[in-house]
Amino acid sequence: MRVGIYGGSFNPIHTGHLLIAEYVREEMKLDKIFFIPVGIPSHRDNDLVSPEYRFEMVKRACSTNENFEVLDIEIREKKTNYTYDTLVKLINLYPGYEFYEIIGEDSADYLHTWKNYKKMIEMTKFIVLKREKIGYESRHKNIIVLNSPELEISSGKIRERLEEGKGIKYFVHEEVEKFILEKKLYLK
């Protein structure tokens, strides 16, 4: 089984995340995409809404695509999460699976700073989503550069809209919108 790993804060998950995941799945002929919301991030301040809320939003967003699966592998851990550790766990949980780590080219630029990045590049393949503005290129056989659809949507812009009292319909899955409004998330 060929599986894409799509990790992130998903604060909140939006339609761009879903579109990118489906695009990568089809282009790379993957069987499934594992969405893995981070519990405690290693690369940024933890100013995220609770891991449980983010996990619930990702579950709701992915509920209509049978090729998407949401794992709480990082959220269950009550410690800082590193991609390397998660990858090792996945390889042990799913022997024989071929994994593809999905990252943006902005993340690829600092991949050399990730925990055990050289081991990771040998353990899995990386799919780097390329945007015209940055122009990332790799010569490593396990780093696949894939052109990415250009989307002007981000979790930060969605949080700003909510803080300003603006709507988020069509920015997020309707079940995610309901959850955000019910829980009064991202409101000032």
C-alpha positions as CSV (number, residue, x, y, z in Angstrom):
1,M,0.0,0.0,0.0
2,R,1.3,3.4,-0.9
3,V,0.3,6.1,1.6
4,G,0.9,9.8,1.8
5,I,1.6,11.3,5.3
6,Y,0.1,14.8,5.6
7,G,1.1,16.2,9.0
8,G,0.4,19.7,10.2
9,S,-1.1,21.9,12.8
10,F,-4.4,22.2,10.9
11,N,-5.4,25.3,12.9
12,P,-7.9,25.0,11.3
13,I,-7.9,22.5,8.4
14,H,-9.2,24.2,5.3
15,T,-10.4,23.3,1.8
16,G,-6.9,24.0,0.5
17,H,-5.5,21.2,2.6
18,L,-8.1,18.8,1.3
19,L,-7.5,19.8,-2.3
20,I,-3.8,19.4,-2.0
21,A,-4.1,16.0,-0.4
22,E,-6.4,14.7,-3.1
23,Y,-4.2,16.2,-5.8
24,V,-1.1,14.5,-4.4
25,R,-3.0,11.2,-4.0
26,E,-4.1,11.2,-7.6
27,E,-0.9,12.5,-9.2
28,M,1.3,10.1,-7.2
29,K,-1.2,7.2,-7.5
30,L,-1.3,6.8,-3.7
31,D,-3.9,4.4,-2.1
32,K,-4.5,6.6,0.9
33,I,-3.6,9.8,2.7
34,F,-3.0,9.8,6.5
35,F,-3.7,13.1,8.0
36,I,-1.8,13.5,11.3
37,P,-2.5,16.6,13.3
38,V,0.4,17.6,15.5
39,G,0.0,17.4,19.3
40,I,2.8,19.6,20.5
41,P,4.8,21.1,17.6
42,S,8.6,21.1,17.6
43,H,9.1,24.0,15.2
44,R,6.9,26.7,16.6
45,D,5.2,28.2,19.6
46,N,2.2,26.2,20.7
47,D,-0.5,28.9,20.2
48,L,-2.8,26.4,18.7
49,V,-6.3,25.5,19.8
50,S,-6.4,22.2,21.7
51,P,-5.2,19.1,19.9
52,E,-8.5,17.4,20.5
53,Y,-10.4,20.2,18.8
54,R,-8.0,20.2,15.8
55,F,-8.3,16.4,15.6
56,E,-12.1,16.6,15.5
57,M,-12.0,19.3,12.8
58,V,-9.7,17.1,10.6
59,K,-11.9,14.1,11.2
60,R,-15.0,16.1,10.1
61,A,-13.2,17.6,7.1
62,C,-12.0,14.1,5.9
63,S,-15.2,12.3,6.6
64,T,-16.5,12.4,3.0
65,N,-13.3,11.0,1.4
66,E,-12.8,7.2,1.8
67,N,-9.2,7.7,0.8
68,F,-8.4,10.0,3.7
69,E,-7.7,8.6,7.2
70,V,-7.1,10.7,10.3
71,L,-4.6,9.4,12.9
72,D,-4.2,10.6,16.4
73,I,-0.7,9.2,16.7
74,E,0.9,12.5,17.6
75,I,-2.0,13.9,19.7
76,R,-2.0,10.8,22.0
77,E,1.6,11.7,22.9
78,K,1.6,14.4,25.5
79,K,5.1,15.6,24.4
80,T,6.8,17.5,21.6
81,N,6.4,15.6,18.3
82,Y,9.1,15.1,15.7
83,T,8.3,13.8,12.2
84,Y,11.1,11.2,12.5
85,D,9.5,9.6,15.6
86,T,6.1,9.5,13.9
87,L,7.6,7.9,10.8
88,V,9.3,5.2,12.8
89,K,5.9,4.5,14.6
90,L,4.1,4.3,11.3
91,I,6.6,1.9,9.8
92,N,6.2,-0.4,12.8
93,L,2.4,-0.1,12.8
94,Y,2.1,-0.7,9.1
95,P,4.8,-3.1,7.9
96,G,5.2,-3.3,4.2
97,Y,3.6,0.1,3.5
98,E,5.4,2.6,1.3
99,F,5.2,6.0,2.9
100,Y,5.4,9.4,1.2
101,E,5.9,12.5,3.5
102,I,4.1,15.5,2.0
103,I,5.7,18.9,2.6
104,G,5.7,22.3,1.1
105,E,8.8,23.7,-0.5
106,D,9.2,26.2,2.3
107,S,9.6,23.2,4.7
108,A,12.0,21.5,2.3
109,D,14.3,24.5,2.5
110,Y,15.0,23.7,6.1
111,L,14.6,19.9,6.0
112,H,18.3,19.7,6.9
113,T,17.4,21.0,10.4
114,W,14.8,18.2,11.1
115,K,15.6,15.5,13.6
116,N,17.4,12.6,11.9
117,Y,16.6,14.1,8.4
118,K,19.2,11.9,6.7
119,K,17.7,8.8,8.1
120,M,14.2,9.9,7.1
121,I,15.2,10.5,3.5
122,E,16.4,6.9,3.4
123,M,13.3,5.5,5.2
124,T,10.6,7.3,3.1
125,K,10.1,9.4,0.0
126,F,9.3,13.1,0.4
127,I,6.9,14.8,-1.9
128,V,7.8,18.5,-2.1
129,L,4.9,20.7,-3.3
130,K,6.5,23.3,-5.5
131,R,5.3,26.8,-6.0
132,E,6.6,29.1,-8.7
133,K,7.7,31.8,-6.3
134,I,10.4,29.7,-4.5
135,G,11.7,27.4,-7.1
136,Y,12.9,24.5,-4.9
137,E,14.9,21.7,-6.7
138,S,16.4,18.5,-5.4
139,R,18.8,16.0,-6.7
140,H,18.1,13.2,-4.1
141,K,16.3,10.2,-5.5
142,N,13.8,10.1,-2.5
143,I,12.8,13.7,-2.9
144,I,10.1,14.1,-5.5
145,V,9.2,17.6,-6.5
146,L,5.6,18.0,-7.6
147,N,4.0,21.2,-8.9
148,S,1.3,22.4,-6.6
149,P,-2.0,24.1,-7.4
150,E,-1.7,27.7,-6.4
151,L,-4.2,28.5,-3.6
152,E,-4.7,31.8,-1.8
153,I,-6.1,30.3,1.4
154,S,-4.4,29.7,4.7
155,S,-5.3,28.9,8.3
156,G,-4.0,32.3,9.3
157,K,-6.4,34.1,6.9
158,I,-9.3,32.0,8.2
159,R,-8.5,32.9,11.8
160,E,-8.2,36.6,10.8
161,R,-11.6,36.5,9.1
162,L,-13.2,35.0,12.2
163,E,-11.5,37.6,14.4
164,E,-13.0,40.3,12.2
165,G,-16.4,38.8,12.4
166,K,-16.4,37.6,8.7
167,G,-17.7,34.3,7.4
168,I,-15.6,31.3,6.5
169,K,-18.2,29.4,4.3
170,Y,-16.3,27.5,1.5
171,F,-12.9,28.2,3.2
172,V,-13.5,25.2,5.3
173,H,-15.7,22.0,5.1
174,E,-19.2,22.9,6.3
175,E,-18.8,20.5,9.3
176,V,-15.6,22.3,10.3
177,E,-17.4,25.6,10.1
178,K,-20.2,24.3,12.3
179,F,-17.7,23.0,14.9
180,I,-15.7,26.3,14.9
181,L,-18.9,28.4,15.4
182,E,-20.3,26.0,18.0
183,K,-17.1,26.0,20.1
184,K,-16.5,29.8,19.4
185,L,-13.0,29.0,18.2
186,Y,-10.6,31.8,17.0
187,L,-12.9,34.6,18.1
188,K,-11.5,37.6,19.9
